[in-house]
Amino acid sequence: MANTQGPQGNHDPAGSTQMFRAFVDEGPQAGRQQAASSGGPRIGLILGIVAAVAVLAAVAYLAFGK
C-alpha cells in the first residue's frame, strides 16, 4: 500500500484523501454524461420558471393595471 499524503505533506494512513480525490474526479464526468443524455429535468425547470414569471406578470398587471 502506498503512503498517501495530504496537501500539507501530512501522512494519511487511511488513504481517505486519495479516495476523496478519486470520488471528486469521477463525479462530474458521470453527471455530465447523464445530463447530456436526458434533457427532461432541465426542460421542466425552464418551463417552471417561465410559468412562474407569467403568473407574477399577471398578478402585477392586475395589481397595478387599474
PAMARDREN-465289 format. One line per 10 residues: number of its first residue (from 1); their letters; for each residue x, y, z of C-alpha. Coordinates in steps of 0.02 Angstrom, whole numbers, plus 50000, padded with zeros to 5 digits. Example, Ala and Ser with C-alpha at 12.3 -4.5 7.8 and 13.67 -1.06 7.14 Angstrom:
BEGIN
1) as) 50615:49775:50390  50684:49947:50357 .
end
This chain:
BEGIN
1) mantqgpqgn) 50000:50000:50000  50070:50169:49951  50089:50306:50078  49968:50445:50037  49999:50621:50093  49881:50766:50115  49905:50938:50040  50024:50992:50179  50127:50834:50170  50043:50752:50321 .
11) hdpagstqmf) 50034:50563:50317  49858:50496:50284  49861:50315:50345  49680:50280:50296  49702:50345:50119  49543:50448:50136  49618:50594:50040  49658:50482:49893  49485:50405:49897  49404:50579:49907 .
21) rafvdegpqa) 49505:50641:49759  49455:50488:49658  49272:50522:49701  49285:50706:49656  49374:50670:49492  49248:50536:49445  49088:50626:49498  49067:50768:49371  49104:50657:49221  48960:50541:49264 .
31) grqqaassgg) 48847:50692:49293  48891:50768:49126  48852:50608:49034  48685:50592:49122  48640:50774:49090  48686:50759:48907  48581:50603:48884  48422:50668:48966  48357:50844:48946  48194:50810:49039 .
41) priglilgiv) 48231:50890:49208  48311:51042:49127  48161:51071:49014  48043:51053:49162  48143:51181:49260  48140:51305:49118  47953:51283:49094  47925:51305:49281  48023:51468:49282  47928:51533:49130 .
51) aavavlaava) 47762:51488:49212  47813:51575:49375  47863:51733:49280  47696:51730:49186  47599:51714:49349  47698:51856:49429  47669:51965:49275  47482:51930:49282  47474:51972:49467  47573:52133:49439 .
61) ylafgk) 47458:52181:49294  47303:52153:49398  47376:52246:49547  47447:52397:49456  47345:52399:49297  47191:52483:49368 .
end
